[in-house]
Amino acid sequence: MTPSLDSEARKRDQEDLDGFELPFFQKLVVLLWALLVGILARLTDLVLVLGRPRLLRPYLGIWLAERLRSPYRARRTFEVVRALQSTGQRFRELIYGETPLMTALWAFRRAGLGPGSRLVDLGAGRGRVLIAARWLGAEAVGVELIASHVESVAKWLVPAGITLEQGDAARADLSGATHVFTNWLALTPETKAKLVERFRTCAPGTRFLTVAHPIEAEDFVLRSRHRLLFTWGFEFVWIHEYRPGALLAKPEQ
């Protein structure tokens, strides 16, 4: 990257981050809310994994990795710059958030995930959603762009039968997937369009769970939506089914 292009990229990244800046008191309320939600999510997570003892060690391993190096602090490192260059994404698309197990389990049950299913999580972060899929007895595979996320937790996930690999979600192998989960709250329209084209490589009947926004494209039929709790607040989870030849599914009002 030439100096001028690098300078332009940094300026654009800073503009993205400035868009998330809040006034002091509003930021304080957000931080207190996040703390409350974080405590609630951890407690319910622990209760759930105690019901599946084989998942307790992987879950604690992910938690330990987070405490040692927080994934919430975005870093514009050489690794991150190269990853963004290879995918054409913007820095704002790396904004990190997690899905509590209770939220993932609720959504997965509504989508029919269970034994014999194969879930692929695109943008899997550190794999918390994948633990929920294994809780239900499904095969779990995650694709994450940032290598440091993968390296910090992969060793903890393998014993639970979970695969987490580094890669571009828009190029992920979705063959054999019965369910695909992706949080595209911060993704640009361009990135979403690339993902939808990848979705079309799946078999008819594959179900897709998207966070915050529905799939606005032909061939994806809306089955249901659910307002659920995430680490940053409440968002809709939209469940679609891939049916080639179907018209654009309009979101419920």
Summary of the structure (lengths in Angstrom):
residues: 253
radius of gyration: 18.0
end to end distance: 45.6
largest distance: 54.7
contacts: 787
relative contact order: 0.13
helix: 47%
strand: 19%
